[in-house]
Amino acid sequence: MTTWRQSFAFNGGGTWRFFTREGVKVPLKEITAEAAMIEAQEGAVAKDAFLEDIKAKIRGAERGELTPPDDVKTDMARAQGIHELRWSREMHLEQLRWWRLYYCEPLRLHCERVMLGLRFAEKFSPEGQDEDIDEAVTRYNWWRQDP
């Protein structure tokens, strides 16, 4: 992990890779599951809007166009070197919901400007967010052990 206070997401851009387990890009699977849940609760239009928001945020990070702290937060207090992409959307009954994609920029891939997506989750509470950050750290540690 890097421990810099900036990220490629708002400093020139980079490319995405995602934590993979047993051939599955886990954060992308988490996004797909969230989209399915939104579709079941609110319909296809809400699901499509959710997925478009995610695509726009990820593309913005690739181009280095995000703005801290609204779009991205670096070096989480709980885990230095873990960053988060942030977004929210007003959903059914004007309920505001928040999502996070936790990622890092591994030192061994720094020259390639790689952002490694680790964990995607909806933010429900500070305690739940702590668990999500811990899971991102665990996934990063697993990733580091892979050849």
N, C-alpha and C positions, 0 to 999 in steps of 0.2 A: 504494500500500500504506500501511497505517497502521503506525506504530511504537510504539503504545501497548502496555503490558504487560497489557492486559485484552482481552477479546473479548466480543462480543454473546452468544457461546455459553454464557457463565456470568455474564453481566451484562445481564439484561433480555430477551435473545432478539433474533431478527432473522429475516430471510427469506433463503432460499437462491437463488442464481443459479449457473449452472455455465458454465465455459469451454466455448465452442461453436466448432467448426471444421467448415466446410462443412455446417452444419445439424445436426451431431451434438454432443450434450452429452457431451464426451469423458470426464469422470470417471464419469458414469453408465454409459457404454459399458465402461469399465474394471471397474466393479463387476459388470456383467452377465457379462463374460468371466471374472472370478474366480469368480462363482457357478457358471458352466458347468463350470469346471475342478474345483471342489469336488464338484459333482454327479457328474462322471465318475470322480473318485477315491473318493468316500465315499457317494454316493447322494443321493436327493432330500431326505431328512430333514435331512441336514447342510447342503445348499444352502438349504433353507427357513429353518433356524435362523440361518445366516449372514446371509441377507437380512433377517430380523427384527431381528437385532442392529444392522444398518446403519440400518434404518428408525428404530429406537428412538433411536439416537445422534443421527441427523439431526433428529428431532422434538424431542429433548431440547435440542439447540442452538437450535432455533427458539424454544423457550420460555425459554431462558437458564438451564436447569437443570443444566448440566454442572459438574463439579467438577475444577478443576485440582489437581495435574497428572495425576491418573488418567485423566480423560476428554479433556482438552484441554491442549495446551502452546502458549504464545504466543511470538512472536518467536524463531523458530529462530536459533540462534547463527550458522548459515551464511547466513541471509537474514532480516534483520530485517523484520518486517511479514508474514512467512509464518507461519501457525499450523498446528497439526495436531489433528485429532480422532483419538483413539487408542482402539483396542479390541483385545482378544485373545479367543481361544476355544480350548478344548481340543478337539483334533480326533482323528482316527484314532490308535489306539495311544497315547492320552494325550499326544500331541504338542501343545505349546502353540504357537499361531501368532499373529502380530501384524499388524494392518493400520493404515494411516494414510490419512486424507483431508486433503490439504494445501489450505489456503484462505487468503484474505486478506480484508480489509475495506477496499475501495478508498475513498479519501478522497472522490472525487466521488459516491459512493453512501452516504456515512456517515449523512446525515440520513434516508435510507430504511432504515438498519440492515441493509444487505445483506452477507451472507457469500458470497464468490465462490469456489465449489469449483473447484480447479485440477487436482489430480492425486490419483488413488487408487492405492494400491499395497500389496502385502504387504511388511512389513519383514523382510528376510532378514539384513542386516548393516549396520554403520555406513556402509560404503562405498556400498552400494546405496541406503541412505537419503539420503546426500549427493547421489547422482544423481537421486533422486526430487525432492528439494528444488530442485535446479538446474532440473529440468524444470518444476516449479511456477513458478519465477521466469520462465523463458522464456515459459510460457503467459500469465502475468500481463502481461509486456511486450507480447506479441502482442495481448492483450485491450485494453491501454491504447491501442494504435494504431487499434483499430476505432472508427468514429464512434459 
